[in-house]
């Protein structure tokens, strides 16, 4: 939470644009560990439904919203409202059983 709060402060000071939402890619401390800071800042949080199931078992707070995925791996649009250019994909188990990837449409930017 401390590191996430620092990042949010940096965004406010340096970029000065609102953070509308956060998509976390899997249920590890380095991804879901800052949920309380995001929630305190009023930021909507999203994660794979499996990540939200795993988070409490790992001592972490789940995201507010659960993403579900079609058979082809792409996020079900109804679970990802207002994502704009964000493209979310579940490739199947890899780094973790719940890992997802997030890209920005029209760019070469992807992470996860």
Jmol script that loads the backbone (N, CA, C; Angstrom):
load data "model"
ATOM      1  N   UNK A   1       0.814  -1.198   0.000  1.00  0.00           N
ATOM      2  CA  UNK A   1       0.000   0.000   0.000  1.00  0.00           C
ATOM      3  C   UNK A   1       0.859   1.264   0.000  1.00  0.00           C
ATOM      4  N   UNK A   2       1.955   1.221   0.730  1.00  0.00           N
ATOM      5  CA  UNK A   2       2.853   2.373   0.807  1.00  0.00           C
ATOM      6  C   UNK A   2       3.427   2.727  -0.566  1.00  0.00           C
ATOM      7  N   UNK A   3       3.920   1.726  -1.268  1.00  0.00           N
ATOM      8  CA  UNK A   3       4.498   1.968  -2.590  1.00  0.00           C
ATOM      9  C   UNK A   3       3.433   2.427  -3.580  1.00  0.00           C
ATOM     10  N   UNK A   4       2.251   1.854  -3.488  1.00  0.00           N
ATOM     11  CA  UNK A   4       1.165   2.269  -4.377  1.00  0.00           C
ATOM     12  C   UNK A   4       0.780   3.715  -4.098  1.00  0.00           C
ATOM     13  N   UNK A   5       0.717   4.098  -2.837  1.00  0.00           N
ATOM     14  CA  UNK A   5       0.418   5.492  -2.483  1.00  0.00           C
ATOM     15  C   UNK A   5       1.488   6.426  -3.033  1.00  0.00           C
ATOM     16  N   UNK A   6       2.749   6.008  -2.983  1.00  0.00           N
ATOM     17  CA  UNK A   6       3.829   6.823  -3.542  1.00  0.00           C
ATOM     18  C   UNK A   6       3.664   6.992  -5.053  1.00  0.00           C
ATOM     19  N   UNK A   7       3.293   5.931  -5.728  1.00  0.00           N
ATOM     20  CA  UNK A   7       3.074   6.008  -7.182  1.00  0.00           C
ATOM     21  C   UNK A   7       1.913   6.944  -7.488  1.00  0.00           C
ATOM     22  N   UNK A   8       0.834   6.836  -6.725  1.00  0.00           N
ATOM     23  CA  UNK A   8      -0.320   7.716  -6.948  1.00  0.00           C
ATOM     24  C   UNK A   8       0.057   9.175  -6.703  1.00  0.00           C
ATOM     25  N   UNK A   9       0.864   9.437  -5.685  1.00  0.00           N
ATOM     26  CA  UNK A   9       1.329  10.810  -5.431  1.00  0.00           C
ATOM     27  C   UNK A   9       2.191  11.313  -6.578  1.00  0.00           C
ATOM     28  N   UNK A  10       3.070  10.459  -7.101  1.00  0.00           N
ATOM     29  CA  UNK A  10       3.914  10.838  -8.234  1.00  0.00           C
ATOM     30  C   UNK A  10       3.051  11.176  -9.450  1.00  0.00           C
ATOM     31  N   UNK A  11       2.047  10.356  -9.719  1.00  0.00           N
ATOM     32  CA  UNK A  11       1.151  10.619 -10.855  1.00  0.00           C
ATOM     33  C   UNK A  11       0.485  11.986 -10.688  1.00  0.00           C
ATOM     34  N   UNK A  12       0.019  12.262  -9.479  1.00  0.00           N
ATOM     35  CA  UNK A  12      -0.649  13.545  -9.230  1.00  0.00           C
ATOM     36  C   UNK A  12       0.308  14.717  -9.439  1.00  0.00           C
ATOM     37  N   UNK A  13       1.528  14.604  -8.947  1.00  0.00           N
ATOM     38  CA  UNK A  13       2.497  15.699  -9.035  1.00  0.00           C
ATOM     39  C   UNK A  13       3.088  15.861 -10.430  1.00  0.00           C
ATOM     40  N   UNK A  14       3.405  14.772 -11.077  1.00  0.00           N
ATOM     41  CA  UNK A  14       4.139  14.833 -12.343  1.00  0.00           C
ATOM     42  C   UNK A  14       3.258  14.783 -13.588  1.00  0.00           C
ATOM     43  N   UNK A  15       2.187  14.041 -13.527  1.00  0.00           N
ATOM     44  CA  UNK A  15       1.337  13.865 -14.709  1.00  0.00           C
ATOM     45  C   UNK A  15       0.056  14.677 -14.587  1.00  0.00           C
ATOM     46  N   UNK A  16      -0.446  14.784 -13.367  1.00  0.00           N
ATOM     47  CA  UNK A  16      -1.631  15.575 -13.058  1.00  0.00           C
ATOM     48  C   UNK A  16      -2.847  15.179 -13.889  1.00  0.00           C
ATOM     49  N   UNK A  17      -3.027  13.887 -14.059  1.00  0.00           N
ATOM     50  CA  UNK A  17      -4.231  13.348 -14.683  1.00  0.00           C
ATOM     51  C   UNK A  17      -4.861  12.368 -13.707  1.00  0.00           C
ATOM     52  N   UNK A  18      -6.184  12.262 -13.715  1.00  0.00           N
ATOM     53  CA  UNK A  18      -6.824  11.331 -12.778  1.00  0.00           C
ATOM     54  C   UNK A  18      -6.563   9.875 -13.167  1.00  0.00           C
ATOM     55  N   UNK A  19      -6.487   9.029 -12.166  1.00  0.00           N
ATOM     56  CA  UNK A  19      -6.397   7.589 -12.390  1.00  0.00           C
ATOM     57  C   UNK A  19      -7.821   7.054 -12.270  1.00  0.00           C
ATOM     58  N   UNK A  20      -8.360   6.582 -13.376  1.00  0.00           N
ATOM     59  CA  UNK A  20      -9.752   6.150 -13.405  1.00  0.00           C
ATOM     60  C   UNK A  20      -9.933   4.723 -12.903  1.00  0.00           C
ATOM     61  N   UNK A  21      -8.969   3.863 -13.236  1.00  0.00           N
ATOM     62  CA  UNK A  21      -9.102   2.465 -12.844  1.00  0.00           C
ATOM     63  C   UNK A  21      -7.746   1.796 -12.832  1.00  0.00           C
ATOM     64  N   UNK A  22      -7.690   0.653 -12.175  1.00  0.00           N
ATOM     65  CA  UNK A  22      -6.465  -0.148 -12.128  1.00  0.00           C
ATOM     66  C   UNK A  22      -6.824  -1.590 -12.446  1.00  0.00           C
ATOM     67  N   UNK A  23      -6.042  -2.193 -13.322  1.00  0.00           N
ATOM     68  CA  UNK A  23      -6.195  -3.608 -13.650  1.00  0.00           C
ATOM     69  C   UNK A  23      -4.961  -4.317 -13.115  1.00  0.00           C
ATOM     70  N   UNK A  24      -5.152  -5.227 -12.176  1.00  0.00           N
ATOM     71  CA  UNK A  24      -4.014  -5.972 -11.633  1.00  0.00           C
ATOM     72  C   UNK A  24      -3.919  -7.310 -12.347  1.00  0.00           C
ATOM     73  N   UNK A  25      -2.697  -7.747 -12.604  1.00  0.00           N
ATOM     74  CA  UNK A  25      -2.502  -8.884 -13.499  1.00  0.00           C
ATOM     75  C   UNK A  25      -2.460 -10.245 -12.828  1.00  0.00           C
ATOM     76  N   UNK A  26      -2.213 -10.305 -11.526  1.00  0.00           N
ATOM     77  CA  UNK A  26      -2.263 -11.594 -10.838  1.00  0.00           C
ATOM     78  C   UNK A  26      -2.153 -11.394  -9.328  1.00  0.00           C
ATOM     79  N   UNK A  27      -2.432 -12.475  -8.599  1.00  0.00           N
ATOM     80  CA  UNK A  27      -2.512 -12.411  -7.137  1.00  0.00           C
ATOM     81  C   UNK A  27      -1.162 -12.658  -6.473  1.00  0.00           C
ATOM     82  N   UNK A  28      -0.231 -11.748  -6.710  1.00  0.00           N
ATOM     83  CA  UNK A  28       1.037 -11.715  -5.987  1.00  0.00           C
ATOM     84  C   UNK A  28       1.129 -10.365  -5.297  1.00  0.00           C
ATOM     85  N   UNK A  29       1.895 -10.292  -4.240  1.00  0.00           N
ATOM     86  CA  UNK A  29       2.018  -9.064  -3.451  1.00  0.00           C
ATOM     87  C   UNK A  29       2.441  -7.868  -4.302  1.00  0.00           C
ATOM     88  N   UNK A  30       3.312  -8.085  -5.287  1.00  0.00           N
ATOM     89  CA  UNK A  30       3.789  -6.963  -6.107  1.00  0.00           C
ATOM     90  C   UNK A  30       2.741  -6.459  -7.089  1.00  0.00           C
ATOM     91  N   UNK A  31       1.624  -7.120  -7.180  1.00  0.00           N
ATOM     92  CA  UNK A  31       0.529  -6.664  -8.050  1.00  0.00           C
ATOM     93  C   UNK A  31      -0.694  -6.252  -7.238  1.00  0.00           C
ATOM     94  N   UNK A  32      -1.168  -7.121  -6.349  1.00  0.00           N
ATOM     95  CA  UNK A  32      -2.387  -6.839  -5.593  1.00  0.00           C
ATOM     96  C   UNK A  32      -2.119  -6.244  -4.218  1.00  0.00           C
ATOM     97  N   UNK A  33      -0.870  -6.040  -3.870  1.00  0.00           N
ATOM     98  CA  UNK A  33      -0.536  -5.552  -2.539  1.00  0.00           C
ATOM     99  C   UNK A  33      -0.954  -4.124  -2.247  1.00  0.00           C
ATOM    100  N   UNK A  34      -1.303  -3.357  -3.258  1.00  0.00           N
ATOM    101  CA  UNK A  34      -1.664  -1.958  -3.059  1.00  0.00           C
ATOM    102  C   UNK A  34      -3.142  -1.661  -3.173  1.00  0.00           C
ATOM    103  N   UNK A  35      -3.961  -2.671  -3.067  1.00  0.00           N
ATOM    104  CA  UNK A  35      -5.402  -2.469  -3.263  1.00  0.00           C
ATOM    105  C   UNK A  35      -6.009  -1.467  -2.285  1.00  0.00           C
ATOM    106  N   UNK A  36      -5.622  -1.532  -1.023  1.00  0.00           N
ATOM    107  CA  UNK A  36      -6.196  -0.590  -0.055  1.00  0.00           C
ATOM    108  C   UNK A  36      -5.891   0.854  -0.441  1.00  0.00           C
ATOM    109  N   UNK A  37      -4.685   1.122  -0.915  1.00  0.00           N
ATOM    110  CA  UNK A  37      -4.324   2.484  -1.336  1.00  0.00           C
ATOM    111  C   UNK A  37      -5.149   2.911  -2.546  1.00  0.00           C
ATOM    112  N   UNK A  38      -5.342   2.000  -3.485  1.00  0.00           N
ATOM    113  CA  UNK A  38      -6.159   2.318  -4.661  1.00  0.00           C
ATOM    114  C   UNK A  38      -7.598   2.599  -4.252  1.00  0.00           C
ATOM    115  N   UNK A  39      -8.142   1.762  -3.382  1.00  0.00           N
ATOM    116  CA  UNK A  39      -9.522   1.950  -2.940  1.00  0.00           C
ATOM    117  C   UNK A  39      -9.675   3.248  -2.147  1.00  0.00           C
ATOM    118  N   UNK A  40      -8.705   3.557  -1.298  1.00  0.00           N
ATOM    119  CA  UNK A  40      -8.758   4.802  -0.518  1.00  0.00           C
ATOM    120  C   UNK A  40      -8.739   6.027  -1.425  1.00  0.00           C
ATOM    121  N   UNK A  41      -8.097   5.898  -2.585  1.00  0.00           N
ATOM    122  CA  UNK A  41      -8.027   7.002  -3.549  1.00  0.00           C
ATOM    123  C   UNK A  41      -9.252   7.050  -4.461  1.00  0.00           C
ATOM    124  N   UNK A  42     -10.196   6.127  -4.262  1.00  0.00           N
ATOM    125  CA  UNK A  42     -11.412   6.120  -5.073  1.00  0.00           C
ATOM    126  C   UNK A  42     -11.217   5.549  -6.464  1.00  0.00           C
ATOM    127  N   UNK A  43     -10.192   4.741  -6.644  1.00  0.00           N
ATOM    128  CA  UNK A  43      -9.885   4.159  -7.953  1.00  0.00           C
ATOM    129  C   UNK A  43     -10.556   2.796  -8.063  1.00  0.00           C
ATOM    130  N   UNK A  44     -11.316   2.597  -9.126  1.00  0.00           N
ATOM    131  CA  UNK A  44     -11.966   1.309  -9.370  1.00  0.00           C
ATOM    132  C   UNK A  44     -10.901   0.271  -9.707  1.00  0.00           C
ATOM    133  N   UNK A  45     -10.999  -0.906  -9.096  1.00  0.00           N
ATOM    134  CA  UNK A  45     -10.000  -1.946  -9.318  1.00  0.00           C
ATOM    135  C   UNK A  45     -10.625  -3.174  -9.963  1.00  0.00           C
ATOM    136  N   UNK A  46      -9.857  -3.783 -10.870  1.00  0.00           N
ATOM    137  CA  UNK A  46     -10.300  -4.952 -11.632  1.00  0.00           C
ATOM    138  C   UNK A  46      -9.214  -6.016 -11.609  1.00  0.00           C
ATOM    139  N   UNK A  47      -9.636  -7.275 -11.571  1.00  0.00           N
ATOM    140  CA  UNK A  47      -8.701  -8.398 -11.652  1.00  0.00           C
ATOM    141  C   UNK A  47      -9.447  -9.605 -12.198  1.00  0.00           C
ATOM    142  N   UNK A  48      -8.690 -10.555 -12.683  1.00  0.00           N
ATOM    143  CA  UNK A  48      -9.242 -11.840 -13.075  1.00  0.00           C
ATOM    144  C   UNK A  48     -10.063 -12.367 -11.891  1.00  0.00           C
ATOM    145  N   UNK A  49     -11.217 -12.955 -12.170  1.00  0.00           N
ATOM    146  CA  UNK A  49     -12.036 -13.522 -11.097  1.00  0.00           C
ATOM    147  C   UNK A  49     -11.224 -14.515 -10.269  1.00  0.00           C
ATOM    148  N   UNK A  50     -10.341 -15.273 -10.918  1.00  0.00           N
ATOM    149  CA  UNK A  50      -9.490 -16.219 -10.196  1.00  0.00           C
ATOM    150  C   UNK A  50      -8.536 -15.483  -9.255  1.00  0.00           C
ATOM    151  N   UNK A  51      -7.993 -14.360  -9.675  1.00  0.00           N
ATOM    152  CA  UNK A  51      -7.123 -13.556  -8.801  1.00  0.00           C
ATOM    153  C   UNK A  51      -7.887 -13.101  -7.568  1.00  0.00           C
ATOM    154  N   UNK A  52      -9.126 -12.686  -7.771  1.00  0.00           N
ATOM    155  CA  UNK A  52      -9.936 -12.238  -6.641  1.00  0.00           C
ATOM    156  C   UNK A  52     -10.244 -13.378  -5.679  1.00  0.00           C
ATOM    157  N   UNK A  53     -10.339 -14.601  -6.185  1.00  0.00           N
ATOM    158  CA  UNK A  53     -10.528 -15.760  -5.309  1.00  0.00           C
ATOM    159  C   UNK A  53      -9.249 -16.067  -4.538  1.00  0.00           C
ATOM    160  N   UNK A  54      -8.107 -15.934  -5.204  1.00  0.00           N
ATOM    161  CA  UNK A  54      -6.826 -16.278  -4.593  1.00  0.00           C
ATOM    162  C   UNK A  54      -6.323 -15.225  -3.605  1.00  0.00           C
ATOM    163  N   UNK A  55      -6.672 -13.971  -3.818  1.00  0.00           N
ATOM    164  CA  UNK A  55      -6.128 -12.872  -3.009  1.00  0.00           C
ATOM    165  C   UNK A  55      -6.296 -13.086  -1.502  1.00  0.00           C
ATOM    166  N   UNK A  56      -7.498 -13.374  -1.004  1.00  0.00           N
ATOM    167  CA  UNK A  56      -7.635 -13.551   0.450  1.00  0.00           C
ATOM    168  C   UNK A  56      -6.795 -14.714   0.995  1.00  0.00           C
ATOM    169  N   UNK A  57      -6.641 -15.762   0.194  1.00  0.00           N
ATOM    170  CA  UNK A  57      -5.818 -16.904   0.615  1.00  0.00           C
ATOM    171  C   UNK A  57      -4.352 -16.500   0.757  1.00  0.00           C
ATOM    172  N   UNK A  58      -3.958 -15.463   0.012  1.00  0.00           N
ATOM    173  CA  UNK A  58      -2.580 -14.968   0.044  1.00  0.00           C
ATOM    174  C   UNK A  58      -2.431 -13.760   0.971  1.00  0.00           C
ATOM    175  N   UNK A  59      -3.498 -13.445   1.723  1.00  0.00           N
ATOM    176  CA  UNK A  59      -3.446 -12.333   2.667  1.00  0.00           C
ATOM    177  C   UNK A  59      -3.583 -10.966   2.025  1.00  0.00           C
ATOM    178  N   UNK A  60      -4.216 -10.926   0.842  1.00  0.00           N
ATOM    179  CA  UNK A  60      -4.370  -9.657   0.129  1.00  0.00           C
ATOM    180  C   UNK A  60      -5.846  -9.316  -0.055  1.00  0.00           C
ATOM    181  N   UNK A  61      -6.098  -8.062  -0.355  1.00  0.00           N
ATOM    182  CA  UNK A  61      -7.445  -7.573  -0.625  1.00  0.00           C
ATOM    183  C   UNK A  61      -7.762  -7.819  -2.094  1.00  0.00           C
ATOM    184  N   UNK A  62      -8.948  -8.324  -2.361  1.00  0.00           N
ATOM    185  CA  UNK A  62      -9.380  -8.554  -3.739  1.00  0.00           C
ATOM    186  C   UNK A  62      -9.733  -7.234  -4.414  1.00  0.00           C
ATOM    187  N   UNK A  63      -9.719  -7.251  -5.734  1.00  0.00           N
ATOM    188  CA  UNK A  63     -10.183  -6.098  -6.512  1.00  0.00           C
ATOM    189  C   UNK A  63     -11.692  -5.956  -6.327  1.00  0.00           C
ATOM    190  N   UNK A  64     -12.195  -4.780  -6.613  1.00  0.00           N
ATOM    191  CA  UNK A  64     -13.633  -4.535  -6.488  1.00  0.00           C
ATOM    192  C   UNK A  64     -14.435  -5.258  -7.562  1.00  0.00           C
ATOM    193  N   UNK A  65     -13.828  -5.466  -8.718  1.00  0.00           N
ATOM    194  CA  UNK A  65     -14.537  -6.045  -9.856  1.00  0.00           C
ATOM    195  C   UNK A  65     -13.777  -7.251 -10.396  1.00  0.00           C
ATOM    196  N   UNK A  66     -14.537  -8.275 -10.782  1.00  0.00           N
ATOM    197  CA  UNK A  66     -13.940  -9.488 -11.339  1.00  0.00           C
ATOM    198  C   UNK A  66     -14.111  -9.531 -12.845  1.00  0.00           C
ATOM    199  N   UNK A  67     -13.014  -9.780 -13.539  1.00  0.00           N
ATOM    200  CA  UNK A  67     -13.033  -9.930 -14.991  1.00  0.00           C
ATOM    201  C   UNK A  67     -13.237 -11.397 -15.339  1.00  0.00           C
ATOM    202  N   UNK A  68     -14.065 -11.643 -16.341  1.00  0.00           N
ATOM    203  CA  UNK A  68     -14.227 -12.999 -16.858  1.00  0.00           C
ATOM    204  C   UNK A  68     -13.802 -12.996 -18.316  1.00  0.00           C
ATOM    205  N   UNK A  69     -13.487 -14.177 -18.817  1.00  0.00           N
ATOM    206  CA  UNK A  69     -12.870 -14.290 -20.134  1.00  0.00           C
ATOM    207  C   UNK A  69     -13.601 -15.292 -21.011  1.00  0.00           C
ATOM    208  N   UNK A  70     -13.671 -14.981 -22.304  1.00  0.00           N
ATOM    209  CA  UNK A  70     -14.278 -15.875 -23.292  1.00  0.00           C
ATOM    210  C   UNK A  70     -13.342 -17.056 -23.537  1.00  0.00           C
ATOM    211  N   UNK A  71     -13.834 -18.055 -24.235  1.00  0.00           N
ATOM    212  CA  UNK A  71     -13.034 -19.247 -24.534  1.00  0.00           C
ATOM    213  C   UNK A  71     -11.764 -18.906 -25.311  1.00  0.00           C
ATOM    214  N   UNK A  72     -11.801 -17.813 -26.092  1.00  0.00           N
ATOM    215  CA  UNK A  72     -10.616 -17.420 -26.872  1.00  0.00           C
ATOM    216  C   UNK A  72      -9.612 -16.598 -26.058  1.00  0.00           C
ATOM    217  N   UNK A  73      -9.911 -16.362 -24.778  1.00  0.00           N
ATOM    218  CA  UNK A  73      -8.986 -15.663 -23.890  1.00  0.00           C
ATOM    219  C   UNK A  73      -9.246 -14.186 -23.700  1.00  0.00           C
ATOM    220  N   UNK A  74     -10.037 -13.562 -24.560  1.00  0.00           N
ATOM    221  CA  UNK A  74     -10.283 -12.122 -24.441  1.00  0.00           C
ATOM    222  C   UNK A  74     -11.308 -11.848 -23.351  1.00  0.00           C
ATOM    223  N   UNK A  75     -11.139 -10.728 -22.673  1.00  0.00           N
ATOM    224  CA  UNK A  75     -12.040 -10.359 -21.590  1.00  0.00           C
ATOM    225  C   UNK A  75     -13.462 -10.210 -22.120  1.00  0.00           C
ATOM    226  N   UNK A  76     -14.419 -10.630 -21.317  1.00  0.00           N
ATOM    227  CA  UNK A  76     -15.833 -10.427 -21.645  1.00  0.00           C
ATOM    228  C   UNK A  76     -16.117  -8.932 -21.477  1.00  0.00           C
ATOM    229  N   UNK A  77     -16.551  -8.256 -22.543  1.00  0.00           N
ATOM    230  CA  UNK A  77     -16.743  -6.799 -22.475  1.00  0.00           C
ATOM    231  C   UNK A  77     -17.640  -6.330 -21.333  1.00  0.00           C
ATOM    232  N   UNK A  78     -18.638  -7.113 -20.980  1.00  0.00           N
ATOM    233  CA  UNK A  78     -19.544  -6.697 -19.911  1.00  0.00           C
ATOM    234  C   UNK A  78     -18.834  -6.577 -18.565  1.00  0.00           C
ATOM    235  N   UNK A  79     -17.712  -7.289 -18.396  1.00  0.00           N
ATOM    236  CA  UNK A  79     -16.983  -7.218 -17.124  1.00  0.00           C
ATOM    237  C   UNK A  79     -15.876  -6.169 -17.155  1.00  0.00           C
ATOM    238  N   UNK A  80     -15.688  -5.522 -18.300  1.00  0.00           N
ATOM    239  CA  UNK A  80     -14.620  -4.524 -18.463  1.00  0.00           C
ATOM    240  C   UNK A  80     -15.170  -3.224 -19.045  1.00  0.00           C
ATOM    241  N   UNK A  81     -16.137  -2.599 -18.358  1.00  0.00           N
ATOM    242  CA  UNK A  81     -16.712  -1.367 -18.894  1.00  0.00           C
ATOM    243  C   UNK A  81     -15.723  -0.208 -18.834  1.00  0.00           C
ATOM    244  N   UNK A  82     -15.836   0.678 -19.777  1.00  0.00           N
ATOM    245  CA  UNK A  82     -15.022   1.903 -19.785  1.00  0.00           C
ATOM    246  C   UNK A  82     -13.521   1.649 -19.801  1.00  0.00           C
ATOM    247  N   UNK A  83     -13.093   0.565 -20.434  1.00  0.00           N
ATOM    248  CA  UNK A  83     -11.666   0.270 -20.513  1.00  0.00           C
ATOM    249  C   UNK A  83     -10.995   0.999 -21.667  1.00  0.00           C
ATOM    250  N   UNK A  84     -11.780   1.678 -22.500  1.00  0.00           N
ATOM    251  CA  UNK A  84     -11.196   2.454 -23.592  1.00  0.00           C
ATOM    252  C   UNK A  84     -10.244   1.625 -24.420  1.00  0.00           C
ATOM    253  N   UNK A  85      -8.996   2.097 -24.581  1.00  0.00           N
ATOM    254  CA  UNK A  85      -8.045   1.383 -25.438  1.00  0.00           C
ATOM    255  C   UNK A  85      -7.380   0.171 -24.773  1.00  0.00           C
ATOM    256  N   UNK A  86      -7.709  -0.111 -23.502  1.00  0.00           N
ATOM    257  CA  UNK A  86      -7.088  -1.256 -22.842  1.00  0.00           C
ATOM    258  C   UNK A  86      -7.650  -2.561 -23.390  1.00  0.00           C
ATOM    259  N   UNK A  87      -6.762  -3.479 -23.705  1.00  0.00           N
ATOM    260  CA  UNK A  87      -7.136  -4.808 -24.183  1.00  0.00           C
ATOM    261  C   UNK A  87      -6.621  -5.814 -23.169  1.00  0.00           C
ATOM    262  N   UNK A  88      -7.515  -6.635 -22.631  1.00  0.00           N
ATOM    263  CA  UNK A  88      -7.153  -7.569 -21.570  1.00  0.00           C
ATOM    264  C   UNK A  88      -7.332  -8.995 -22.074  1.00  0.00           C
ATOM    265  N   UNK A  89      -6.326  -9.826 -21.822  1.00  0.00           N
ATOM    266  CA  UNK A  89      -6.294 -11.186 -22.356  1.00  0.00           C
ATOM    267  C   UNK A  89      -5.812 -12.157 -21.283  1.00  0.00           C
ATOM    268  N   UNK A  90      -6.463 -13.315 -21.217  1.00  0.00           N
ATOM    269  CA  UNK A  90      -6.032 -14.388 -20.329  1.00  0.00           C
ATOM    270  C   UNK A  90      -5.447 -15.495 -21.192  1.00  0.00           C
ATOM    271  N   UNK A  91      -4.118 -15.640 -21.214  1.00  0.00           N
ATOM    272  CA  UNK A  91      -3.491 -16.643 -22.073  1.00  0.00           C
ATOM    273  C   UNK A  91      -3.543 -18.050 -21.505  1.00  0.00           C
ATOM    274  N   UNK A  92      -4.012 -18.186 -20.278  1.00  0.00           N
ATOM    275  CA  UNK A  92      -3.970 -19.464 -19.586  1.00  0.00           C
ATOM    276  C   UNK A  92      -2.832 -19.443 -18.587  1.00  0.00           C
ATOM    277  N   UNK A  93      -2.721 -20.486 -17.793  1.00  0.00           N
ATOM    278  CA  UNK A  93      -1.672 -20.524 -16.774  1.00  0.00           C
ATOM    279  C   UNK A  93      -0.280 -20.302 -17.367  1.00  0.00           C
ATOM    280  N   UNK A  94       0.495 -19.515 -16.665  1.00  0.00           N
ATOM    281  CA  UNK A  94       1.869 -19.219 -17.080  1.00  0.00           C
ATOM    282  C   UNK A  94       2.672 -18.903 -15.841  1.00  0.00           C
ATOM    283  N   UNK A  95       3.041 -17.642 -15.685  1.00  0.00           N
ATOM    284  CA  UNK A  95       3.760 -17.209 -14.477  1.00  0.00           C
ATOM    285  C   UNK A  95       2.971 -17.635 -13.240  1.00  0.00           C
ATOM    286  N   UNK A  96       1.659 -17.459 -13.299  1.00  0.00           N
ATOM    287  CA  UNK A  96       0.740 -17.921 -12.260  1.00  0.00           C
ATOM    288  C   UNK A  96      -0.488 -18.492 -12.956  1.00  0.00           C
ATOM    289  N   UNK A  97      -1.337 -19.166 -12.208  1.00  0.00           N
ATOM    290  CA  UNK A  97      -2.542 -19.748 -12.808  1.00  0.00           C
ATOM    291  C   UNK A  97      -3.549 -18.688 -13.225  1.00  0.00           C
ATOM    292  N   UNK A  98      -3.427 -17.486 -12.651  1.00  0.00           N
ATOM    293  CA  UNK A  98      -4.410 -16.433 -12.873  1.00  0.00           C
ATOM    294  C   UNK A  98      -3.884 -15.251 -13.683  1.00  0.00           C
ATOM    295  N   UNK A  99      -2.658 -15.332 -14.187  1.00  0.00           N
ATOM    296  CA  UNK A  99      -2.054 -14.163 -14.841  1.00  0.00           C
ATOM    297  C   UNK A  99      -2.823 -13.728 -16.089  1.00  0.00           C
ATOM    298  N   UNK A 100      -2.953 -12.423 -16.233  1.00  0.00           N
ATOM    299  CA  UNK A 100      -3.559 -11.838 -17.428  1.00  0.00           C
ATOM    300  C   UNK A 100      -2.573 -10.837 -18.019  1.00  0.00           C
ATOM    301  N   UNK A 101      -2.806 -10.467 -19.251  1.00  0.00           N
ATOM    302  CA  UNK A 101      -1.992  -9.444 -19.898  1.00  0.00           C
ATOM    303  C   UNK A 101      -2.880  -8.260 -20.241  1.00  0.00           C
ATOM    304  N   UNK A 102      -2.286  -7.082 -20.242  1.00  0.00           N
ATOM    305  CA  UNK A 102      -3.003  -5.852 -20.564  1.00  0.00           C
ATOM    306  C   UNK A 102      -2.187  -5.100 -21.599  1.00  0.00           C
ATOM    307  N   UNK A 103      -2.840  -4.707 -22.677  1.00  0.00           N
ATOM    308  CA  UNK A 103      -2.183  -3.927 -23.711  1.00  0.00           C
ATOM    309  C   UNK A 103      -2.975  -2.669 -24.007  1.00  0.00           C
ATOM    310  N   UNK A 104      -2.336  -1.751 -24.695  1.00  0.00           N
ATOM    311  CA  UNK A 104      -3.005  -0.524 -25.120  1.00  0.00           C
ATOM    312  C   UNK A 104      -3.153  -0.596 -26.628  1.00  0.00           C
ATOM    313  N   UNK A 105      -4.393  -0.625 -27.077  1.00  0.00           N
ATOM    314  CA  UNK A 105      -4.697  -0.756 -28.496  1.00  0.00           C
ATOM    315  C   UNK A 105      -4.022   0.357 -29.299  1.00  0.00           C
ATOM    316  N   UNK A 106      -3.473  -0.003 -30.447  1.00  0.00           N
ATOM    317  CA  UNK A 106      -2.842   0.974 -31.317  1.00  0.00           C
ATOM    318  C   UNK A 106      -1.419   1.323 -30.936  1.00  0.00           C
ATOM    319  N   UNK A 107      -0.872   0.620 -29.936  1.00  0.00           N
ATOM    320  CA  UNK A 107       0.510   0.865 -29.503  1.00  0.00           C
ATOM    321  C   UNK A 107       1.244  -0.471 -29.429  1.00  0.00           C
ATOM    322  N   UNK A 108       2.500  -0.395 -29.110  1.00  0.00           N
ATOM    323  CA  UNK A 108       3.295  -1.601 -28.864  1.00  0.00           C
ATOM    324  C   UNK A 108       3.472  -1.832 -27.364  1.00  0.00           C
ATOM    325  N   UNK A 109       2.561  -1.297 -26.559  1.00  0.00           N
ATOM    326  CA  UNK A 109       2.666  -1.395 -25.107  1.00  0.00           C
ATOM    327  C   UNK A 109       1.802  -2.542 -24.599  1.00  0.00           C
ATOM    328  N   UNK A 110       2.421  -3.447 -23.860  1.00  0.00           N
ATOM    329  CA  UNK A 110       1.707  -4.550 -23.218  1.00  0.00           C
ATOM    330  C   UNK A 110       2.469  -4.944 -21.961  1.00  0.00           C
ATOM    331  N   UNK A 111       1.752  -5.426 -20.970  1.00  0.00           N
ATOM    332  CA  UNK A 111       2.392  -5.919 -19.751  1.00  0.00           C
ATOM    333  C   UNK A 111       1.531  -7.004 -19.153  1.00  0.00           C
ATOM    334  N   UNK A 112       2.108  -7.746 -18.233  1.00  0.00           N
ATOM    335  CA  UNK A 112       1.337  -8.778 -17.559  1.00  0.00           C
ATOM    336  C   UNK A 112       2.098 -10.026 -17.312  1.00  0.00           C
TER     337      UNK A 112
END
end "model"
wireframe off; spacefill off
backbone 0.3
color backbone group
